[in-house]
Structure formats: C-alpha cells, structure tokens
C-alpha cells in the first residue's frame, strides 16, 4: 500500500518504512507526527481524494532534525561597486513512515519497536580475516 501526501508545499509518494527528508516539522527525535493531507491511497482498491481522502492519515516517526548544506546567494552589479553575499541553510526533518491509515483510524502515539540487528556469528568474522580475540601480543 502506498500514499501520496502533501507537506511543506510539496507532494511525496510514500510506503511504510520509507525514510523521507521533508521541510521542517515540529517534533522531537522519536516522536510520532501525522500527515492528514493524504491525496491518494493506492493498493488493491485505490482511493483518490478530491482534494484529500477523507479519514486517511499517514503517521511517521521523527528520526532527525537537521540543516542542509550551505547555499550562497551572491549578487554583483558590475561597475557599480555593489555586491551582496548571503548564505542560507534549509532546515529539514528526516522521518520514517510507520503506517498508512484509512477509515478514520488513529495513529499509535509511540512508534513500533524496530527489530534489533543480529550480530554476525564468530565463524564469519574469523573467515573474513579478523582475529577472534585480542591479538595485541
């Protein structure tokens, strides 16, 4: 199932577990944010909104709040001894889409637990050329 959401004046096609970098939204790391402006919900029976799908909601977990790379806006008017230099860093929010809900369902207030990574077995690390124990002798 996928959905098309609108946030920050842009539209994004999202699927559950997608990582998405969007314009800054309020929220701390680990907090669940909701996107109520769902334009399309696709899947077995697609729903197309006019303009939005009634009762649809996309929930996401805030992974990171950050700032993008610096962009320099430099303007120069030749032979006029006039120039202007301004820098700008766009703020963004990195979110992980947790669920796409329809029929007026509410999102969970806490994100679902992520499965833990399984450590590599010792046999694989030894075969890769790494010593099993401390080899500082």
Secondary structure as UniProt FT lines:
FT   STRAND          2..7
FT   TURN            8..9
FT   STRAND          10..15
FT   TURN            16..17
FT   STRAND          19..23
FT   TURN            29..30
FT   STRAND          31..35
FT   STRAND          38..42
FT   STRAND          47..48
FT   TURN            54..55
FT   STRAND          57..77
FT   TURN            78..81
FT   STRAND          82..101
FT   TURN            103..104
FT   HELIX           122..127
FT   TURN            128..129
//
